[in-house]
Each structure stands twice: as structure tokens, then as C-alpha cells.
Amino acid sequence: VNKFSEEEVNHSWDLLALRFLSINSIVDPWVFAILRPPVLRFMRSVLCCQVTPASQDRGTPSPAKTKL
């Protein structure tokens, strides 16, 4: 299909590009779902030691925040 010459061409780069495109279309929605603003805010607060993951459910601040 779409062959202009009789030479055998190595299609490994074409296959690699097609694999990347198929994986990219699967991964993109997950990246956007995981990196939405509320999740990023929560990750920032956990990394900055303001809220512990268990304390967010109860609505109480972590000991690091109450010391201040």
C-alpha cells in the first residue's frame, strides 16, 4: 500500500510512532483526571506539611499546623 519503489524499507520507526500515538490517547485522559486542580491543591498541602491525608477527612489540622 502506498509503495512507490520496489525497495524494502524498514518500518520500525513508523511502528514506533503508531505505538506512541495509541498509548498517548489512552494515557491523556488519566493525566488530566489525576492532575485536576483540587488534587494538585491537596498534594501541595500534603507536601508542605499543612494537612495529613488522614486529617483531611476529619477536617482537623495536622500537629504541624497547630504548632504555628
ABEGO torsion letter per residue (X at the ends): XGBABABBBBAAAAAAAAAAAAAAAAAAAAAAAAABAAAAAAAAAAAAGABBAAAAAAGBBBAAAAAX
